[in-house]
């Protein structure tokens, strides 16, 4: 199983289709509560798409990281 995943990962890198993965994984976060899995996923995607949340998180940084706080 691990070898198959490594092959898929390498193949995606060679095809140049990993850009979206790297953008998304840089915003990875776990859910703080079991019921918040959808919100954690949503905030990751919105951050990766660089959508302006309309509020500051820390300093000048705009982020959906605390969407469910």
N, C-alpha and C positions, 0 to 999 in steps of 0.2 A: 504493500500500500504506500509506504513512504517513498519508495523508489518511483512509483507511478506518479506521485505528486511532484517529485523533483523533476521528472521528465516533462510534465505539463508546464511547470514553472519555466524550465529552460526553453522549451518550445515557444512559449509566449514571449520570452525575452528576445529570442532570435527573430520572431515575426514582428517585433516592435509594438506589441499590444499590451505591454505592462504599464504604460504611462498612467492609466486610470487607477490601476492597483496602487501604485506608489502615492498618488495624490490622496486616495481614500485612506490608506493605511496610516498616513501621517496624522490623521485625525482620529485614529482608533481610540475608543473609550469603552469601558465596560459599564453595565447598568448598575446604578446604586441600589436599586430595589428590583426584585423579580418582575414586578408588573411594569417596569420602565424599559424593557428591552426594545420596544418600538421607538421610544423617544431617544434612546441612545443611538440607535441606528439612524434615525432621522437627522439628529444633530450631526452625526458623522458625514452623511451625504450632503447636507446643506453647507457645512463648512468646506467640504471638498469641492463643491460647485462654486465656492466663493460668493455665495449669496449674502448680501448685507443684512444682518439681523436687526439693524436699526437701533442698536444700543451697544454701549461699550462694556467689555468684560473686564479687562485689566488695562489701565492706561489708554493707549490709542488702539488697542487690539479689539477688533469686532469678532465675536464668536458665538456660536450656538452651544458652546460647551456646557453651559449651565442652563440649558433650555428647560430642564425639569426640576430646577431648584426652587 
